[in-house]
């Protein structure tokens, strides 16, 4: 356990020493002023020290399966069909799912993540197997990662045809999930799905995190119904709507009105640029939409907006490095965010959405940090150097050292 971080450079340019006690910041002062004999010191040598990264929307049960589950169509329905077929064929054994989830978590930690929320498929065919596997994987990261698991229900979950999926959801709650999930825009009765999810979550003391409007059809706007039901029921748990792509297809007036309703309902929104840029808009040959929600309108309304990667190297997204700096870069390029705002969207905003306290380098803040060999937040996002040290509650959880040598032949 580190007692003092020496020569840390904050985003505002100050070079400081940060004392740590009981996993929290106990003092912040000018570099050199706090060094004392008998205190374990970690000299950062002027590296940039930032709040730790977070991943608010992962699918760790699917991660790293791109070679196993091809998606020739390349779109969302193609990915869903490919995954269902592979699961029905028995492609994913328990130990394999655990091992891949652990590998994916290792990658997240190495890049600077100390908190992750992952969805786990729940269906009548596979029951709560993915939840059980992710719980087993999460146990190996005690004290390293804050892990939240969402029960991602298959469709349909309403009506007579949804009985098997509802039973699987009950099993998932018993197995231990933190939030109730689902895809109301894909269910035959999306309004009922939302109502049932809120009721179950309220009864079980859980939060809700739904995949909402993951498509480009502007006629679909389930997000507004979610906000209405949250306000009508007075649901007091955390509520998140991930994707919300169709909000980005609305007029500015509708965007502003819906954003105000979302803010009033206290719903957090997670745009997921990597996967939505990959899946959405393939059928649109001209002025292809980016597949992002109305980020600016939501921010202007005061909505908490955090950004995630969603899928990583699976049929829903063939690439991805498990590095939130990649997500931040896409929010700069595709979402037109400043680097500083983009970094907040993959760090403290994630923590807020997950119910974790922020890291503002003030006394009492959690000692969850990313130290990175970069000149600025902009430089960290642009270059994403792998010279990094990751701290969770003041403990070093990952160290990476990047070394590059360029050999240039002298010319005569």
N, C-alpha and C positions, 0 to 999 in steps of 0.2 A: 504494500500500500504506500503510494507516494505521499510524503508529507508536505512537499513544496515543489511547485513548478517554477523554475528559474528561467529568466530571459524569455518570457512568452510575449509575443507581439500581438496585441489585440487589433481588431478591425479598425479602430479609431487611431491607430498608430502608436499608442502607448506601449512601452516595453515594461513589463511588470513581473513581479513575483506573486504567485497565488498559493496561499497556504490552505491546506486541506485537512479537515478533521471530521471523522465519522461520516465520510463520504460526501461532505459538503464543503463549500468555500467558507473558510474561517477568516481570511484576510486577503486583501488585494493592495499591493503597494509598489513603489518604484523598484525596478530590478536591482538586486544587491542589498536592499535595506532589510530584508527579512531572513537572509541566510544565517543559520545558527548551527553550532556544533551539535551533533547527535540527531539531526533531522535528516531524513532521507530526501535527497534532492534529485530531481530530474531536470537536467539542463536542456532546454529546448533550443538553445543557440539562436534565438530570434525567429524561430518558426512561427507562422501565423496560428493563433489559437482561437478556435471557433466553437460555438455550441455543437454538440454531437449531432450527427445526422439521424434521421428517422425514415422508416419506410411504412407509410400508412395503409398501403393496399398491395399485398402480395398474394400469390397463390403457391405456397410452398409445397403443397401436395402435387402440383403439376410441374414445378421448376425442373429445368434441365432434361426435358424429355423430347426436345425437337427432333432428335435422331430416331426416337422410338415411335413417335406419333406424327407422321407427315400430314400436312394440310395443303393439298394441291390447290384448292380454291383460294386460299389466302385470306378469306374473309371470316367474319365472326361465326356465321352458321356452319361454315366449313370446319372451323376449329372445334365447335361444339360437337358436331357429328363425329369428327375424328376421335375426340376424347371419349365420347360415349361408346363408340365401337371398340376402342382399345380397352376400356374398362370392362365391357361385357365379355371380351375375349380373355379376361384374366391377366392382362399385361402387367398389372401393378400389384406386386406382393407387398405385404406389410413391411418387411425389412427393407425392401427397395425404397419404398416411400419414405421411411424414416431416414435412410442413408442419404437420399437426395435432399430431403429437407435440411438435414444437418449440413450437408455441403453448401446449400444455398444460404443458410444462416452464417456459416463460416465466411462466405464471400461478403455478406452484408457487414459483418463485424470488421473484417479486414479493411473495408472501405470507410468505416467510421460510424456505423449504425449502432445505436444502443437501444432502440425501440422499434418493434415491427408489429404490424397487424396483418394477419394472414387469413384469407378465406379458405375454407375446407369444404370440398364437395360432400353433400349429404343427399342420398337418394334411396329409393326403395330397393335398388339393386345392390348398392354397396353399403347401405346403412350408415353408421357413424365411423366406418373404418378409417377414413382420412383424418377425422378429428382425433381419434385414438393415436394414430401415427404421429400427428403433429404435436400432440401433448407429450409423447415419448421423446420426440426430438427436442422440444422446448426444455424438458427437464435437464438436458445436457448443457444448457446455457444459463443455469441459475447464477445470478450475480453478474452475468455478461450482457444479456438482452432482456428487456421487458417485452414479453410476447403476449399478444392478444389474438384469440382465434374466433372467427366468425363462421357460423353454420350457414353455408351457402346452399340453400335448398334448390333442388331441381324442379322443373316445371313439367306438368302442372302440380301445384300444391293445394289449389282450391278445388272444390267440387268432388264428385264421386271418384273421378280418375286420380285425384291427388291423395287418396287415403294412404297409400303406401309411402309416399314422400312425407306426409305428415307424421306417420309413425317413425320414420327415420329421423325427423327433426326432434321428436321427443327423445329418441335414443341419444342424439347428439347433445341435447341439453343435459341429460344424465351423465354423459361422458365428460362434460366440462367444457362449455364454450363461454365466451365473454359477451358475444353479441349475436343477434338473430339477423340473418341475411336473406337474400332472395332477389328475384328479378321481376318486379311487378309489370314491367312493360312487355314481358314475354308470356305472362300467365293469361289464361282466358278471362280471369277476373282479377285484374290488377288492384282494383280498389279494395277488394276483399282480402287479397294477400297483404296489403299494407295494414288493414285493420287487424287481421289475425296476428301479424308480426308484432305490432305495438302491444296488443293484448297479452300475448305470450311473454314478451319481454318485460312488461310491467309486472306480470304475475311472478316471473322468475328472478326479477331484480337485475335484468341484463340490459345492454344497450342494443341499438338497431343500426345496421350498416347495410344498405340496399344498393345493388346495381340498378341504376335508374337511367332510362332513356339512352341506352347505348346503341344509338342508331342515328340516321340523318333525316328522318321523316319529321318535318316541322309540325305535322298534324298530331304528333305524339308529344305530350307534355305531362308525364306522370309526376314530375317534381312538384307541380302546383298542388296536386291532390295529396301528396305526402305532407306538404307544409300545412294544408288545411286540416288533415286528420291529426297531426301532432298538436295543433292549436286547439282543435275541438275537444280532443280527449284529455288535454292537459298532461300528456305524457312527460314524465320528469327525467327519464334516462337520457343518455347521449344518443343523438341521431345523426347519422351520416348518410349522404347521398353521393355515391361514387359515379363517375363518368358524366352524366347530365349533358350528353352531347347535343340533344335537340334544343336545349336552351340557347346554344350558340347559333342556331338556325332561325331564331325569332327576330322580329324587328326590335330596334333599340327600345321602343316603348314597352313591349312585352317583356323584354329582358329586365328592364328596370322594375316593372311591376312585380314580376315573379321573384326577383332578387330581394325585394323589400319583404315579401311574404316569407321567404326562406330565412331572412334575418330575424324577423319577428318570431318565427318558430324555433330559432336557435339551432338550425341544422348546419352542420359543417359540410363542405363540398370538397371532393377530391377529384380534380382533373388528373387524367392519367395519359400523358402525351405519348409515351412510347408505344403502348399497345394500340391506342386509338389511331395514331398516325399510320400504324401498320394495317389495321383491320378496316378502317372506315374509308369511304370515298372511292373504292376501286372501280365502281361502275360509273363514276362521273369523270368524263374525259376532259372537260374544260372547266377551269377555275375550281379544281378539286378541293373540297372542304378539308380543313385540317382535323376535324373530328374532336375539337376541343369545346368545352363549355364556354359560357360568356364570362370569362374570368374578370374582366374589368368591371362589368356591371355588378357582379357579386361583391367584389371588393369595395366598390363605391357605396354599396348598401350596408357595409359593415359585416358581411358574412365571413366566417373563418374559412379560408381557402388554403388547403395543404395539397401538395402534389406528390404523386407516387409513380412507380414504374409499372405496377400491375404485374403482368406475366413476364417471365424471364426465360428465354431459350426453351420455348415449348410451342405447341401449335398455334397459340394465340399471339405469340411474338417470338420470332425466330432468333432474335439477337438480344442484347441487353447484358450489362456488365455487373449487375447488382450493386451499382454505385449511384446513390442519389445525386451526385454531381452531374451525372448524365441527364437525369430528369431535370435538374436545375438549368442545364444548358438548353434543353428543349423548351423550357418555359421562357427563357430569354429569347430564343429564336422564333419559336412558333407561337408563344403566348405573349410576346412583346413586354415582358417584365424586365425591370432593372435587375442586374446581378444581385444586389443586396436583397431585394424583395424575393427573388427566386430562391436565394439561399434560405431566407426565413420560411419559405413554403416547404422546404425539405428538412427543416430543423425544428425551430421552436413552434411553428404552426402545427407540425405533426405532433409534437409533445402536447400541445394544448388540446388537439382533437382527441388524443388518447387519454386525456385526463392526467397528464404528467406536468410537473412544474417546469417553468422555462429556465433557461440558462442565460442570464444576462450579465454574468461576471460580477454579481453582487454578493455580499455576505449572506450566507444561508442557501444560496443556489446549489442545486446538485452539481457534483464535480463530474459531469458527463461532457467530455470534450473531444474535439478532433484537432490535433496539431498537424499542420501540413506545411510542407516546404513550398510556399507560394507567396507572392508579393502582396496579394490583396484577395478579397472575395472574388472579384472579377477574374483575377489570374488563376485562382483555384478552380473556378468553374471552367475557364477556357482550356487550361492545360490538364486538369485532373491528375496532377503528379501523384505517384504512388509512394512517395516518401511521406509516410503518415504514422502517427501514433494515436491510438484510441484509448480513451479513459472512460471507465464506467465506475461511478462512485469513488473516483480517485485512484482506481486500480487500473494498471495497464492491461488492456485486453487484446491488443493487436499492435504489432510493429511491422512496418514495411519500409524497405530502403530501396529506392530506385537508383540504378547506376547506368549511365549511358555513355558510351565511348564512340565517337565518330572518327574514323580513320580516313584522312584525306591525303592522297598522294601529292607530293610537291611536284609542280610542273616546271619544266625548264623554259 
